[in-house]
Amino acid sequence: MTKISKETKIKAINECLLHRRKCSLAYVARRYGMSRTNFRTMVAAYEHHGPTIFTVPSKITADFRIQLVRRMLQNQASYLETAAHFGFLGLGQITAWRKIYL
């Protein structure tokens, strides 16, 4: 898979948000060579935190992982909602942390 620059990701997200009624999220993701799931996660986190999700990554500690999973379970939040809330784009890691926690 090709690495996509932060600038390109922000450009794609802004295009998606600007033209949300005219084109689908899947169309924009495909146009920029991103998976639909990852792009959806990026858009949700961007709407919640802004462009800092790409420039100031979350510091991953044991406490961060526990807080993330606890909030997810207490609020019955989806992986996407949890990722957006915490500004963390690793859905696969969230899945693994949840399994470990349970």
PyRosetta script that sets phi, psi and omega in degrees:
from pyrosetta import init, pose_from_sequence

init()
pose = pose_from_sequence("MTKISKETKIKAINECLLHRRKCSLAYVARRYGMSRTNFRTMVAAYEHHGPTIFTVPSKITADFRIQLVRRMLQNQASYLETAAHFGFLGLGQITAWRKIYL")
pose.set_psi(1, 139.4)
pose.set_omega(1, -178.1)
pose.set_phi(2, -79.9)
pose.set_psi(2, 137.2)
pose.set_omega(2, 176.6)
pose.set_phi(3, -73.4)
pose.set_psi(3, 133.0)
pose.set_omega(3, -178.7)
pose.set_phi(4, -109.0)
pose.set_psi(4, 130.0)
pose.set_omega(4, -175.9)
pose.set_phi(5, -67.7)
pose.set_psi(5, 158.5)
pose.set_omega(5, 177.8)
pose.set_phi(6, -60.3)
pose.set_psi(6, -40.1)
pose.set_omega(6, -179.2)
pose.set_phi(7, -62.2)
pose.set_psi(7, -41.7)
pose.set_omega(7, 179.3)
pose.set_phi(8, -66.7)
pose.set_psi(8, -40.5)
pose.set_omega(8, 178.2)
pose.set_phi(9, -61.6)
pose.set_psi(9, -45.5)
pose.set_omega(9, 179.8)
pose.set_phi(10, -64.6)
pose.set_psi(10, -40.0)
pose.set_omega(10, 177.8)
pose.set_phi(11, -61.3)
pose.set_psi(11, -44.9)
pose.set_omega(11, 179.9)
pose.set_phi(12, -64.5)
pose.set_psi(12, -42.4)
pose.set_omega(12, 179.8)
pose.set_phi(13, -63.9)
pose.set_psi(13, -45.5)
pose.set_omega(13, 178.9)
pose.set_phi(14, -62.0)
pose.set_psi(14, -39.3)
pose.set_omega(14, 177.1)
pose.set_phi(15, -62.7)
pose.set_psi(15, -43.7)
pose.set_omega(15, -179.9)
pose.set_phi(16, -62.7)
pose.set_psi(16, -46.3)
pose.set_omega(16, -178.1)
pose.set_phi(17, -68.6)
pose.set_psi(17, -36.0)
pose.set_omega(17, -179.4)
pose.set_phi(18, -69.7)
pose.set_psi(18, -39.4)
pose.set_omega(18, -175.2)
pose.set_phi(19, -111.2)
pose.set_psi(19, 29.7)
pose.set_omega(19, -174.0)
pose.set_phi(20, -53.8)
pose.set_psi(20, -35.4)
pose.set_omega(20, -178.3)
pose.set_phi(21, -81.7)
pose.set_psi(21, -21.6)
pose.set_omega(21, -175.9)
pose.set_phi(22, -93.3)
pose.set_psi(22, -31.3)
pose.set_omega(22, -178.9)
pose.set_phi(23, -138.0)
pose.set_psi(23, 154.7)
pose.set_omega(23, -175.5)
pose.set_phi(24, -85.2)
pose.set_psi(24, 159.1)
pose.set_omega(24, 175.3)
pose.set_phi(25, -59.8)
pose.set_psi(25, -40.3)
pose.set_omega(25, 179.8)
pose.set_phi(26, -62.3)
pose.set_psi(26, -39.2)
pose.set_omega(26, 179.6)
pose.set_phi(27, -63.1)
pose.set_psi(27, -46.3)
pose.set_omega(27, -178.9)
pose.set_phi(28, -66.0)
pose.set_psi(28, -42.5)
pose.set_omega(28, 178.4)
pose.set_phi(29, -58.6)
pose.set_psi(29, -46.7)
pose.set_omega(29, 179.8)
pose.set_phi(30, -63.2)
pose.set_psi(30, -41.4)
pose.set_omega(30, -178.8)
pose.set_phi(31, -60.6)
pose.set_psi(31, -34.6)
pose.set_omega(31, -178.8)
pose.set_phi(32, -99.5)
pose.set_psi(32, 5.5)
pose.set_omega(32, 175.7)
pose.set_phi(33, 74.3)
pose.set_psi(33, 33.4)
pose.set_omega(33, 179.7)
pose.set_phi(34, -114.7)
pose.set_psi(34, 154.9)
pose.set_omega(34, 175.4)
pose.set_phi(35, -73.0)
pose.set_psi(35, 148.1)
pose.set_omega(35, -178.0)
pose.set_phi(36, -62.3)
pose.set_psi(36, -41.6)
pose.set_omega(36, -179.0)
pose.set_phi(37, -64.3)
pose.set_psi(37, -48.4)
pose.set_omega(37, 179.6)
pose.set_phi(38, -63.7)
pose.set_psi(38, -39.4)
pose.set_omega(38, -179.8)
pose.set_phi(39, -66.4)
pose.set_psi(39, -41.9)
pose.set_omega(39, 177.8)
pose.set_phi(40, -59.5)
pose.set_psi(40, -41.2)
pose.set_omega(40, 178.4)
pose.set_phi(41, -64.3)
pose.set_psi(41, -43.4)
pose.set_omega(41, 178.6)
pose.set_phi(42, -61.8)
pose.set_psi(42, -43.5)
pose.set_omega(42, -179.5)
pose.set_phi(43, -62.9)
pose.set_psi(43, -45.2)
pose.set_omega(43, -179.8)
pose.set_phi(44, -63.1)
pose.set_psi(44, -44.8)
pose.set_omega(44, 179.3)
pose.set_phi(45, -66.5)
pose.set_psi(45, -37.8)
pose.set_omega(45, 178.5)
pose.set_phi(46, -64.4)
pose.set_psi(46, -41.2)
pose.set_omega(46, 178.7)
pose.set_phi(47, -64.4)
pose.set_psi(47, -32.0)
pose.set_omega(47, -177.5)
pose.set_phi(48, -83.7)
pose.set_psi(48, -38.6)
pose.set_omega(48, -172.0)
pose.set_phi(49, -118.9)
pose.set_psi(49, -14.0)
pose.set_omega(49, -176.7)
pose.set_phi(50, 81.0)
pose.set_psi(50, -168.6)
pose.set_omega(50, -174.4)
pose.set_phi(51, -67.9)
pose.set_psi(51, -7.9)
pose.set_omega(51, -179.4)
pose.set_phi(52, -66.0)
pose.set_psi(52, -16.7)
pose.set_omega(52, 178.6)
pose.set_phi(53, -62.6)
pose.set_psi(53, -22.5)
pose.set_omega(53, 179.7)
pose.set_phi(54, -96.2)
pose.set_psi(54, -20.1)
pose.set_omega(54, -175.8)
pose.set_phi(55, -105.5)
pose.set_psi(55, -28.9)
pose.set_omega(55, -179.6)
pose.set_phi(56, -123.0)
pose.set_psi(56, 87.7)
pose.set_omega(56, -177.3)
pose.set_phi(57, -69.1)
pose.set_psi(57, 153.2)
pose.set_omega(57, 177.5)
pose.set_phi(58, -64.2)
pose.set_psi(58, 140.8)
pose.set_omega(58, 175.1)
pose.set_phi(59, -84.0)
pose.set_psi(59, 116.5)
pose.set_omega(59, -174.8)
pose.set_phi(60, -88.8)
pose.set_psi(60, 108.9)
pose.set_omega(60, 176.6)
pose.set_phi(61, -123.9)
pose.set_psi(61, 170.8)
pose.set_omega(61, 177.2)
pose.set_phi(62, -61.3)
pose.set_psi(62, -40.0)
pose.set_omega(62, 179.4)
pose.set_phi(63, -63.6)
pose.set_psi(63, -41.2)
pose.set_omega(63, 178.0)
pose.set_phi(64, -59.1)
pose.set_psi(64, -45.5)
pose.set_omega(64, -179.4)
pose.set_phi(65, -61.9)
pose.set_psi(65, -43.4)
pose.set_omega(65, -179.2)
pose.set_phi(66, -66.6)
pose.set_psi(66, -45.5)
pose.set_omega(66, 178.5)
pose.set_phi(67, -59.1)
pose.set_psi(67, -43.2)
pose.set_omega(67, -178.9)
pose.set_phi(68, -60.5)
pose.set_psi(68, -50.4)
pose.set_omega(68, -177.6)
pose.set_phi(69, -68.3)
pose.set_psi(69, -40.5)
pose.set_omega(69, 179.0)
pose.set_phi(70, -61.4)
pose.set_psi(70, -44.6)
pose.set_omega(70, 179.5)
pose.set_phi(71, -63.3)
pose.set_psi(71, -40.4)
pose.set_omega(71, 179.5)
pose.set_phi(72, -60.3)
pose.set_psi(72, -46.1)
pose.set_omega(72, -177.9)
pose.set_phi(73, -71.9)
pose.set_psi(73, -42.8)
pose.set_omega(73, -178.2)
pose.set_phi(74, -64.9)
pose.set_psi(74, -36.8)
pose.set_omega(74, -177.8)
pose.set_phi(75, -96.9)
pose.set_psi(75, 2.2)
pose.set_omega(75, -175.8)
pose.set_phi(76, 48.8)
pose.set_psi(76, 44.3)
pose.set_omega(76, -177.5)
pose.set_phi(77, -84.3)
pose.set_psi(77, 151.3)
pose.set_omega(77, 176.0)
pose.set_phi(78, -76.6)
pose.set_psi(78, 169.4)
pose.set_omega(78, 176.8)
pose.set_phi(79, -62.1)
pose.set_psi(79, -39.7)
pose.set_omega(79, 179.9)
pose.set_phi(80, -64.2)
pose.set_psi(80, -45.8)
pose.set_omega(80, 178.8)
pose.set_phi(81, -62.5)
pose.set_psi(81, -40.4)
pose.set_omega(81, 179.7)
pose.set_phi(82, -66.5)
pose.set_psi(82, -45.5)
pose.set_omega(82, 178.6)
pose.set_phi(83, -60.3)
pose.set_psi(83, -43.0)
pose.set_omega(83, 179.9)
pose.set_phi(84, -64.2)
pose.set_psi(84, -43.9)
pose.set_omega(84, -178.3)
pose.set_phi(85, -61.0)
pose.set_psi(85, -42.7)
pose.set_omega(85, -176.8)
pose.set_phi(86, -91.7)
pose.set_psi(86, -7.1)
pose.set_omega(86, -178.5)
pose.set_phi(87, 66.1)
pose.set_psi(87, 31.7)
pose.set_omega(87, -178.4)
pose.set_phi(88, -115.8)
pose.set_psi(88, 124.6)
pose.set_omega(88, -170.9)
pose.set_phi(89, -94.8)
pose.set_psi(89, -0.9)
pose.set_omega(89, -176.0)
pose.set_phi(90, -87.8)
pose.set_psi(90, 83.4)
pose.set_omega(90, 179.8)
pose.set_phi(91, -61.6)
pose.set_psi(91, -37.4)
pose.set_omega(91, 179.0)
pose.set_phi(92, -63.5)
pose.set_psi(92, -38.7)
pose.set_omega(92, 178.4)
pose.set_phi(93, -69.3)
pose.set_psi(93, -39.3)
pose.set_omega(93, 177.7)
pose.set_phi(94, -61.0)
pose.set_psi(94, -41.9)
pose.set_omega(94, 177.8)
pose.set_phi(95, -59.6)
pose.set_psi(95, -46.2)
pose.set_omega(95, -179.7)
pose.set_phi(96, -65.2)
pose.set_psi(96, -42.6)
pose.set_omega(96, 179.3)
pose.set_phi(97, -63.0)
pose.set_psi(97, -38.7)
pose.set_omega(97, 179.4)
pose.set_phi(98, -63.9)
pose.set_psi(98, -43.8)
pose.set_omega(98, 179.3)
pose.set_phi(99, -62.5)
pose.set_psi(99, -42.6)
pose.set_omega(99, 178.9)
pose.set_phi(100, -63.9)
pose.set_psi(100, -44.0)
pose.set_omega(100, -178.6)
pose.set_phi(101, -62.8)
pose.set_psi(101, -43.1)
pose.set_omega(101, -179.2)
pose.set_phi(102, -71.7)
pose.dump_pdb("model.pdb")
